[in-house]
């Protein structure tokens, strides 16, 4: 019985006369699909190592991912120059007679059959084509990470191995033109250890033969495998083994109806009889000749090539489920960026409240007034006053030098307060972010726990470096901002020149200020520059600046300085250091347990999938 026509033989191509008909495929230029292939490989590694529910061995999602990944790799290798003959793969559940069917096709007892379930635990290939070494070399490309093992006693019990036997002179029509594969079962209890190999060898097959017995043909595992391979449309021969007579006709009709209802294409639906010991050999029966003739007919055509649209259909069917953890990690990265920005907002608000807008620490404007004082030096006595201040303030300057040597990262006076505000704000920000991460670890889905945990560990490791980088940039910013203060002092001085009365009053006040300062210095044994600003005479000097039009201009200068400081701290410290370093953490953290697929990589892969669909 048959419900799908065999593929049409390709037309002869004079340029390919030296190539066997088995190697005819479309060699036209195709768009590259490297990003898509790498993404599938990455997802497969993730599911196998993450311990997620989707990674449970035997799940349809993982089996489809293994199948699709191998099909895409096979597609690339065929276009690069496939050098091996047709791959004929026999699959089936336990005790369905797979090894017996392989021997039937070979014409010799090569595959070891056993009544024990799970006897065949890894793929075993047989060929008489004389190309055993070439085939094995090509298979290592198709099956990266797999290890060829010597053919021998079937005692291997580990995944990702295969054997290939060259039968030498035992060539038959089938074994001389193809590699015939015996495969592990996919439904026994022990198959959990090796069932992932089944979709791989299904993907490498040019012709699939599904062997099922009358006891197994309706099993869920059989139909799950059929639904897995159906979208690709590979040549499929279904063999109902160990059945004959009226029972065979009933099973054939039942199987045919169910295949049609499930929209599963197949090439042929055949039966093999049960042959008791002492009777004729199975390969001597008429049914065996029908199967061999049918397969031989398929070998007359080109090797099966997966259609791009069919392959895209398979991938699209499971795509949204496969990339769910990728999407969740991208959402986690977006959430992290949101958390960082929220905490940076709080950081800048603390800076405004505790420094810029705190009337007790208006040190920026005080430093501007100091600059103005230097510009207001009275000719004739200015030099003497400056020298006298240097002598009288020596103790304070000495203490200042000692402070800087002991605490090189800090600055006394107004600058030190700004440093303190920034340090306290950054420490609070980093602590808050770690609390936020802890909340995500306990509240997020399982697939992103590893992502948040790795981020927390990296943040913990980098906290000191981030704060050191922040302080270093803070010192640089303060040094460079001194030029802004000097410029503000000069602007204020130039403005005062336009108001001679006020300027002369300030010069008079400056003289009084210096005299009072010197008198105070003599009494106390030396004062610092900040002490001058607190002297009663200096308070009078500041009051004169705050009056009238000059006061309005000084307020404008002060506001401009605060805006410049706010901009500098925001751009250089908050964004240039904190935000930049914090948003780099996901790329620097350990990727253990994560997909680690960038948004650009995912976009490239999805574009390539769309191109595959439209090819």
Steps between C-alpha positions, in 0.01 A plus 500: 500500500625847414363853532801702383682474171869427494715801415561563132848418374709806416583587141846412374759775531799466262723684742440240771553175311782400731275527805278216611124566461481468879678835530272719288386804701443867447838673512358850434599784728303506823488767771725421796333370814790508744319707765198270489715187523709639787186603686351151475826350625507749786140422599570128490798545733288716730217247526743217566691681774250732664284237666185676372174318457528536121831317510348178630639222286243375252279811506359588159649848518855375554465217248383750238790730584750216456332399174487853360858582601635189326287560190636853463857374539429226245363761259825697518723194458308381193553838337870486584540162329345192660732204435310205640238273345137486600432457871230242566394507866284241676318635807238361732396426858650222707464140377352610169754304299726785388821297502328213319377741234852644461636148442225437247608805302870411528444138403730381783490474880694820576282672758469310825133431573383419852166434673617728783361853508752777443763270351610757238615810688671707233478538118680228308562547129582238235622557146662305218562808286874497563477856635501425871784742583346783296157443652639506853690821429184669371295375793737665747409831331129426516524371857740736682586370843413142406764230530536202262554175688614160370234258400478225757300374795204732564608603849542874448264703719569864438363770275646647180685200363457300180665213315546445128579158353634454149372164382763469228408235246153439640349755261132485414295743292402689815816483711720588200309819426413620851589494865240305696458600864368311798385734776416500871139479608323810623245365745666271756581608854874493429456708184510817711879461481523489121167598342634842397703317235182395316401845361863552395512189283150577370635834381794343320278245320424511127247221552329410828359158577277484806469147637205442733339184625128438542547559874674835455350670194250702705743604776521869575879498459463379140255774406701764677799409282283498187369847584856617555626398155176572309563871417820416311344241271797262483439175307337274761426128473292363787542130558249316718720215618404153625153504345334329203167380364168667592659661805751674276222641281317638804812660643588652163154656469506631858850642461415661165192672641687633797787631286252679278321657796830621643613633158822300519645432151660166421642322199381146567316300766606135492502188715746227591379161625595329820732210419530228765827324569574218258293647220622701203725800563329838514699645206376208287133604531310684230433792733873545555554518123231769475673715761841461338361579158322809631814633669710415198266711291555796729875461465467567127417860577706777651576499869229667703552870558296686758296773335568843647134575554438164664797555728374850583157353573652261754701777666207744507277238660716502815676836472302697758545224757872458430587866536283562807804500735679738261206738511490478878871580527451798271212611722726457803764719335232761433383476859860546619535814290176634649620427855832672433330809359258518793782481754706753305202735522506462878877550499471832316212612721717445809778700334266790435353500850815433703743708297374737231192623685631473855542859633747380761742381233496774233870445449498543123394861530740553791787383279381743234514785753853397594594531133338843497699602807823428317382718213408781743852532647571872564805632309794576722402297804370189324841331475584564862164371618536183293848432639380568852212254456742236375709539815210514741315204344806272492368272781174452314675431170733253670206313644339506155807333344509231767130431439551462126790256549303287743176513303602562138152413372329768710509877496447730799251779509201521262636245254521238771132540574413444136717186500324380814156551345604310185660216698201456728263518206689239297528264796126530557432447127707180479345360818151575369576330171614185675176501697307538174688207346423286805133577449522394136666170591214409733222637280601422143429180300751220535651556155646838607618412849846412367515833314421706810723288723797544265430873486494525880834322527660725240364816663636385836843444343504836320358732768840617624632556146190696404530726804873549439434596138227736618730673749780530247267666253363714783847639574559570130164672469564719806842605371357591162202675658739736679538668163124554493521669842785721390308595189197584715718720723631685196147547363392640836800734509430622146141564598613699803707726276172615350390610850788723626332599825448142604850404387658781706291402800618143465862611474455698820336202664787281378749727673301479820469125452872450461572723803248311712636171372855594583397615849314173553798305370732677740269414791446137403838413354385433144178432309399334178321643199168347600529676837522831318158436348352463847657814648248781578672732254466239224132456577465872445689464172263224382200710594620781271522248211145385560348847465338655192581417139828336599311265729267400219795429273671302774185291541508432125868402524418267788212337310718454192771337710250262658364404158854438376578289806177305464570436133859397568409263784212352298698444181842416642420321825141371487499401132867498404604275790211351696249430224764394250670260739173359638350434157821325393464242779269258312761466223781450753326262739524122484265352240466167678139385483407780257423516130719808455343593165519868411204686354695551177582130475134409550391757242751365247385143561133591459577687179679193369207280601270730302740475204496121530121509497499707183777313322 
